[in-house]
Amino acid sequence: MLRHGPGEGLLRVLIAGATVALGAGCAGVSNLPRADLVADIDWSGLEPVEVKGIDIAYVSPVANLAVYDRVMLDPLEASFAEQWDPSRPGSPFSMSERELENLRQDIARALEDAFRSSMDRDRRYPVVTDPGPGVLRIRARVVDVFLNAPGIQSAGRTDQYAHSFGELTLVAELIDGESGALLGRLVDRWIDPEGRLERYTWVENHLALQRAMQSWAESLQRYLNVVKFRHGMSGVGEGIRKADDR
């Protein structure tokens, strides 16, 4: 069951999307996040907003995101999809528990580095390491990570080939860096487009992770820019109204 009102419509949309995908013969695959994942998120006190490039975005109606000029990323967590289990018997790329944990940590670090690089490239929202006034704190995790070819190489392992990296889903909270108040939530499922069959190593997977995080970071930047622009225009309008009243 979805927690609180705002998410009820979301669940209907997600279920409908999965139904359409089934009817289209897509083996139940849609481009939307898992309905049960969305259902487990607390959307109370938040309202839906449109963020280009993000499947689901909800923001507090009392939040003013225009006041933030720096961002801080908490240590990112990563977890694999339940159906992705290289340790199961017959897996085409058997991996030990230690290798899986190392891979999980490598994915998290790669995404963190990609986020910092993307934000630094824009330069409008420098990445800082300490919370405080004007800092938008981002607490994020990536779930349902499914790699078509992990690219783990060692003696006795054969080369791995795939048409794409696979997919993963971002679940993020936007938090005020000074008070710790929740400002919004984002959920987005990123699926790497399929291309030609090619050999996959960690290099190819790392590049895909960079593309995913760059897409998310750019979406956040665009949204913050739009919020700042609208806030500025509202200030101009208020100034004009005050001048007319004189």
N, C-alpha and C positions, 0 to 999 in steps of 0.2 A: 504494500500500500504506500502511495506517495505521502510524504509528510507535508501536511498543510495544503491550502488551496491552490497556490500558483501552479503547482506541477500537474494537476489533474488533466488539464488540456494537453499538456506535453505528452503524457502517457498515451492518450488516445492517438495523437499524431504519430508517435513512435510505433505503436501497434499497427496502425493503418499502413505505415511505410513498410513494415515487415510483411504485411498481408499482400500489398501490391507487389513486392519483390517475389513472394511465393507464386502469385498468380502469373507473373511474367516469366516464371521458370528460372529464377535466379538462385535456386537452392536456399531460399530464406535469407539471402544476403542483401542488405540495404546499406546505404551510406550513412545511416543514422546511428547514434550511440545506442547501446543496449537499453531496452525499456526498463529492465530491473535495476540497472545501474542508476539511471535517472530517478527511478522511484525511491531509491534509498537515500537520496540527497534531500536535505532540509532546505526548502525554498521559501520558508516563511519570512515575511517582512520584505520580500523582494518583488520587483516587477519586471516583466520581460522587456528587453531592448533589442534592437537589431545591431549586431556587430558583424560586418561583412567578413566572411571567412571562418566564422564560429557558428556551430550548429545551434547551440543553446546558450543564451546569455541573459542573466537576471541581475538587476542592480537595485540597491536600496533607493526608494524615492526621495530620501532626504540626503543622499550622498551628493557631494559636489566634486566630481572627479577632475574638474578644471584646476583645482588648487595644487595638483601634484605635478612636480617637475623632475622627480627622481624615482627610480624603482629599485626594489630589493627583492631578490629571489631567495626564498628559503631553500635549504637542501632538498633536492627533488627526489621523489621516490618512484620506483618503477616496479611493475609486476607483470608477469606473463599471463596470457589468456589461459583459461582452464583447459581448453582443448589442445593447447600447445604443450606437449610433454615429451621432450626428447629422451627422458629416462625410461619411457614405457618400452616393453619388449617389441621388437620389430621396427623401432623408429629408424628412419633413414639416416639420422645423424645422432647417434647415442652420445649423451653427455653425462658426466658425473655431477653430483650435487654441488661440488666445489666449482666446477666449470660454469654451471648455471648461475651460481651466486656471483661469480666474477663477471659473467656476461651482463647480469642485471645491473651491477654497479657500473660497468663500462657504459651501458645505455644511459643511465642517469647522469653520469659525468659528461657524456657527449652532448646531451640535451642542455645541461646547464651551461656548458661552454658556448654552444650555439646561441643560446638566449643572450648571453652577455655580448657576443660578437654582433648579433643583430641589433641590439639596442645601442651599442657603442657606435655602430655604423651610422645610425640616424642622428645621434648626438643631441637630440632634443630631450631625451630622458636617460641621463647617465645612470649606470648601475652602481649602487652603493652597497656597503656591507653592514651598515648600522641603521636601525629604524629611527624615525624622528619626524618632526613637522615637514610636510611637503613630500614625504616618502610614501609611495604606493607599494605596499608589501604584497608579494605574490607567493601564496602557498600552493604548490602544484604537485600533482602526481600523474604519472602515465600508467594506464591500466590496459589490460587486454592486448599486451604486446604479442604479436604473432609474426615471427620471422620465417619466411619461406626457405631461407638458407642461412643459418647462423654464422657461417664463415669461420668456424673454429678449425684451425689447422694444427695438426700434430702428426707424429709418425704413425703410419698405418691408416690414416684417414684419406678418403678419396676426395677429389674436388667436388664442390657443391654448385649446382646451377639453378637459376630461377629467372622468372620473368619480371620480378619486382622484389622490393624489400619485404612487403607484407603490410602490416597496419598496426596502429596503436591509437589510444584514446586519451585526450587530455582532460583532466578534472582539476580545476583551479579555483582558488578563493582570492578575491581582492580585499585587502585589509588595510585600514588606516595605520600608517607607520608609527603614529604617536599614541593613539588611544587603544589600538587593537580591535576597533570596531569592524564588523563585517560590512563590506561595501557592495560585494557582488560575487556571483559565481559564474563560471564558464565551463562548458562541456563541449568537446569537439572530437569527432572521430576522423582520423587522417588515414587515408588508404593510398598507398603508393601506386600510381598508374602502371599498368603492365606494359612492358616493352619487349624487346627481343630477348631470347634466352641467352643468358650470359653467366659466366663464372662469378660467384659471389664469395668475397672474403670480408674481413672486418672493414676494410677500406670502403667497399661499396655500401655496406650497412651504415657506416659512419656518415657517409655523404647523404644517405636517405634521412637519417635522423636530423642532420643539419637542415635539410629541406623542410621537414615537418616543423621544427622549432622556429625556423625563419618565417614560415607561413603564420604561425601563431603569434610571434612577436610583432610582425608587421600588422596583423589584424588589430592587436591591442594598441599599437602606435596610432593607426588610422582612427580608431575609435576615440582615443584621448585627444587627438588633434581636432576631431569634429566637436567633441564636448567643449574644448577650449574656445573654438571658433564661435559656437552658439552662445557660450557664456559671454564672450566679448561683444557679440552683436546685441545681446540682451542689455548689456551695460550701455551701449551706444543708444539703443532705443529708449532706455530710461532717462538718459541725459537729454535726449531730444524732447521727451515729454515734460521734463522739468523746465526746460527752456521755454516751451510753449505756454507753460502755466504762469510764467512771469508777466 
